[in-house]
Every structure is written in C-alpha cells, then in structure tokens.
Amino acid sequence: MNILLINGSPKGSASNSLKLASAFVDGMRDARSDVELRTLDVRSLDISPCRGCFSCWGKTPGACCMHDDMAQALEDQQWADVTVWSFPLYYFGVPGPLKNLIDRQLPTSLPFMVDRTDGVGNGAHPSRVDRTGKRTVLVSTCGF
C-alpha cells in the first residue's frame, strides 16, 4: 500500500497536526507490512499560485503551463493508494502554501460539468485521472 503524507503546516516537522497524522500512518504500518510512505512538506516546495489562465484545460490539456514542484506533487498523488492531508486550520482556512497546492490540482479535472450520481443534485468536474480505489484522509488541528 502506497501512502502519501502531505504536511501542509508552515511549522514543518514541529507541526501538531503532523504529529497526529504520523501516528495515524504508524498505525497503518503496524497493521500492514507492505506500506511504502512518501512525504510532501509543502513549505519546502516551490509551488506558485494558480494563475487562473485555464491553459491546463485548453492549450495544454492536463498539464499546467507553470513548471515547478507541482508536477512531482501530482505524480505522487497518482502513485498513492491513500493520501493523508495534514494541516492546521488558520482563520477558518488552510495555510496559504497548501491552498496553492490545492488550487494547482486543476489539471486533474476535466473542463466540463456532469451531474453527480450520489443524489445530491450538484454538478461536478469529472477527474481526468483514474482515482479508482484511492482513499483520502484529513488530519487537522485548530486553536480556535
């Protein structure tokens, strides 16, 4: 099982949310012998903010026109069976560098909307990448 731990805290290894997420991952390692772990420390990555140019939907479908560490982050997310997002909640939102990473996932979505099949009634952008069997875990802390 491939696990990607995304540390979205500006505090790096001193992050309280990372301590909780690491305990979660340790529990998965105790339960399974086939765990491979990769970690992304968002504060140390060079990820520029999204320009909102939508080149990834038109001119270069599926690929961002900016060339920075985001390409590797997207490859790591596709590699992972489980992605663990670890971050503190700052003033009702995620830290800025993590927000940049989230926004820059736009190339993984297709540029049109479809009706959701879960009965909610809202539309959604279908994924450009196969997410079959992929799981997501959120671990967040908050001081408010």
Buried (B, 14 or more C-beta within 10 A) or exposed (E): BBBBBBBBBBEEEEBBBBBBBBEBBEEBBEEEEEBEBBBBBBBEBEBEEBEEEEBBBEEEEEEBEBEBBBBEBBEBBBEBEBBBBBBBBBEEEBBEBBBBBBBBBBBBBBEEEEEEEEEEEEEBBEEBBEEEEBEEBEBBBEEE
